Amino acid sequence: MPRATIRDLLDKFGWDLVTGSPRALERPVTLPDTNRPGLELAGYFPDTARRRLVILGAKEMGYIHEEMDEVAQRRAFEFLTGPMTPGIVITNGSRCPEILEEIARRKDFPVARTLEKTTYVVNNVTNFLDEKLAPSHIIHGELVQIFGVGVLICGKSGMGKSEIVLELIKRGHQLVADDRVDCYRIHNTLIGRSTPMIEGFMELRGVGIIDIQKMYGVTSIARQTEIQFQITLGRFDGHNNYDRVGIEEKKYTEILGIQLMDVEIPVSEGRPMATIIETTVTNFLLLREGINSAKEFEERVLREIAKNRYDTEGDD
């Protein structure tokens, strides 16, 4: 399950730690949302925001210093430093209130401060946690960026997926992940990347591990891409009724709740698979723009049938 801690945020953004031991920095952050505690400082304590990272900006600090006496501060800070709250971040370089620091040290609660503006901190934290806490799924396959489209190439072991992808890389397309694709759903977008250990490497049977970037240049790999299309490779079966025209209903596969168009392509000896995949992706781009070649062909055939029927009836 995806996990983030206060330490991850400190390492990412370089905040200054005011209070909190190494153990306190392991407190989990389970929600990508933040809490600017206006209601809590005013004395109203809802339960909905307890698991969010607390951000104290200029407005909150102004209210604390100008409107809250010691009793009100202690009541609010005791609540905000509860066991379910991950931590507190003070923005704009403001000093930590003495009462908050006292309570946080007693509870070993993490409080950090930064010179950055509040809006900047909120946006960066939210974006970072959205990615860090995104639902994930591992898929056996190849992920390539072809004409700017993230294409997931799947199929049984031994189908020659790596060899086909290598040919695509030689044609100028980009490798994202070989063999193992880590998929993440961020909002309504499916993002794919390689696990860091094997990023930029590819395994070829009979050859071994090769470094794609060193062999084909820095532009031959991409760190991640949005997965928009899936191609499933299968061995050619003469008894299978493959779609030859493209007018049949499109097939889709679902990954982490997101639907992807899935095209099955038969593999047989001698077929130029890299060219076929490039053509399939180009056709996908046309479909996305509302251009359906198969539909246009079908309409042309129907017009020709109608014309022939009219000519035949005219002869009668």
N, C-alpha and C positions, 0 to 999 in steps of 0.2 A: 504493500500500500504506500502511495506517495507520502513523504514526510518532510517537514521543514522544522527548523529550530531557530531560537533567537541567535545562536552562534552563526547559522547560515546567513542571517540578515546582517550581522556585524561584519562578517567576512566579505559579503557582497558590497556593502555600502560604506564601510569604514567609519562607522559611528564611534564616538567616544563613550566608553562604558563608565557610568557614574557609580552604580551599585550592581552587585551580582557576582557570585563565585562561579568558577568553571562549571560546577554542577547546575547552577541556576540557568546558565546559558543553554542547557539541554532541554529547557522547557519547550514543549511542542507548539507549533503554530499550525492549526488545523483548518483555518478559514482564510481565504484570500482577501477578505474585507478588513477595513480598519474602522476604528471607533474614535470619533472626536467627541468627548464626553460632556457635551453641554448640559444635558438633562441630569447626568450624575452629579456634576458640580453644583447644580441647582437644588440637589437633594432628592431627586427622583431616581430610583434604582430599578430599571427594567432588567429582566433576565436575558433578553435577546442578544445583548452585546458582550456578554462576559467572555466569550472565547475569541474575541477579536483583539488585535494589537491596538493599543491605545496611543493616539497621537495628540500631544499637547502643543498646539500652535500659539501664535501671538494672541489671538482672541481669548483662548482658554487661560493663558498665563496672565493676561490683563485682568480677567475676571477673578482669578485666584488671588492676585495681589491687592486688587482694589475693592472687591466685594465680599470676600470670604474671611471670617475670623478664624481663630485657631480651632474652635470646636467644629465648625463647618468643614474646614480642611481635613481634620483628622477623620471625620465621618466619611467624607468622599474618598480620601486616599486609602482608608482601610478597605473600602469596597473595591476600588480600582486595582488594588494589589492582591486580589483574591486568588485562590488556587487555580481557577480556570483561565485567568487572564495570562496570556503569554508574556507580556512585558509592556513597558511604556517608553515612548520616544519623544523627546522634547526638541522642537525644531527652532529655527531662526537664531541659534546660538544662545537661547535664553538659559539662565541658571536654573538648576533644579531647586524647587522650593525646599526649605530646610525640613519642614514636617514630612514631606514626601520622602526625602532622603533618609530621614530617621526611621520611618516605618519600613521602607524598602530594605534597609540594612538589617533591621530586626527580623524581617521575614526572609532574608536572602532572595529578594525579588529583583529581577533585572530592569534597570533604568538606564537609558542611553540618551545622548544628546548629539545634535548635529547643527552645523551652520546653515544647512540647506533650508529653503523655504518650504512651508507646509504642503502646498499643492504639489511641488516637485517630489517630496517624500512620499505622499499618499499615492501618486501615480506610479512611481517606481516600485514601491512595495507591492501594490496591487498587481502590476504586470509581472513582477518576479514570482509572486506567490501563485498567480494564475498558472504559470508554467510549471513551477515546482510541485504544485499539488494537483496537477491535471491527472485525470484517470488515464491509465496506460494499458497497453496490450502488446505482446510480442508476436510477430508473424514471421514464419519461415519463408523467405523470398528475397527478391532484389528490389531496391528502390532507386530509380533513375529519374533525373530531370531531363525531359525531352521537349524541345521547343518551349521551355519554360513551364511545362506541365509535370507535376510529380506523378510518376507512373509506377505502380506497384506490380511487379511481375511475379506471379506465383505459378506453382506447378510441382508435380512430384519430383523427388530426388532423381538425378540422372537425366533430366530433360535438357540439360545444356544451358541452363539459365545464365550461369556466370559467363560462358563463352559468348552468348548472345549479347549480354551487357557489355562485355569487353569490346565487341565490334561496334556497339553504339558509342562507347567512349572514344574510340578511334575516329568516329565520325563527328566528334565535337560535342557530344552530350555529356552530362555530369553524373558521376556515381555519388549516391548518398549513402547507401548501405548494401553490403553484400551478405547474403545468407540469413542474417538476423536483422529484422527491422523493428525498432522500438517506436510504437505509435502512441501519440498523446492527443486527447481531445481537449482543446483550449477554446472555450466558448463553443461555437458551432463549426470549428475548423479542426480537421484531422492533420496533425503534424507528424512527420516521420523523420527519424534520424538513426544513425548507427550508434551502437554502444561505444563509448570512448576508447576502449581497449583496441578495437579493430577498425576504427575510423580511418578511411583512406586506403585500407588494404583489401585485397581480394584473394580468394583461394581458387586455384585452377587445378583440376585433377591431372596428375602427371607432371605438373610444374611446381606446385607448392604455393606459398604465399608471395604475392607481388605487391609492390608499393605503387599504387596508381599515380599518385602525385609526382613521384620522382620519375616515373616512366613517361607520363603524358602531360605533365605540367600542372601548375597550381590551379588552372581553370578547369581541370578535369574532375574535380570533386566539389561537392557542396555539403555544408555541415548539416543542413536540414532542408525540408521542403514541405509544402502543403500537398498531401496526397489527394488527387482529384480523380484518378482513373485507375482501374485495375485490368490487367491482362492475365488470363489464365492459360498456360500452355498445357497441351495434352498430346499424347501420341496419336498420330493419324490412324483413324479406324474407317476402313472402306464401307463398313455397314452403318456408320453414323450419318445421320441426315444433317449435315452442316448447313448453316445459313449462307446461301450463295449470293443472295441479292441484297439482304440487309433490311428487308421490310418487316421481318418478324419483330415481336415485342422485345424491347431491350431487357437484358438481365441486369440485376443489381445484387451487390453483396453489402452486408452491413458490418461496420467495424466501429465499436464504441458508440453505437446508436446513429452513426452517419452512413447514409446510403452512397455507394459508389457504383457507377456504371461498370459492368464486368463483361469483357469480351473474351470469348474462348477462341484460341487460335491453335489449329492442329500443327504439330511439328512432324516433319518427315525429311528424310535425307535429300539434300540438294535445294531445299527451299531457302531463299534469301531472307532469313528471319529478321535481321536488322532493318532491312528495307520494308518488310511487311509491318513491323512494329511502328516505324516512322510514319507509314501511310495510315495505320490505324489511329495513331495519335492526331495526325492532321485531320482525319475525318471526325474525330471527337471534337476538335476545335471548331470545325465547321458546324457540327450539330449544336454546339454551345451557342453559336452565333445565329442559329435558326435555319441553317442551310442543310437540308437533308437530301443527299444525292440519290439514295435509294427511293425516296418518295417521289422525287422529280422523275426518275426513270420509270417508276410505276405509272405516274400520270401520263408520261409520254406513250407508254404501251397501251393504256386505256384509250387515249385519244386515237391511236392508230387503229385499235380494234373498232372503235366507233366509226371511224372514217371508212374502214373496209366494209362494215355492215351497211353504211349509208350507200356506198358505191354499189354493193351487191343488190340492195333493194331498188336502187335506181335502174339497174339493168333489167330487173323484172318488169 
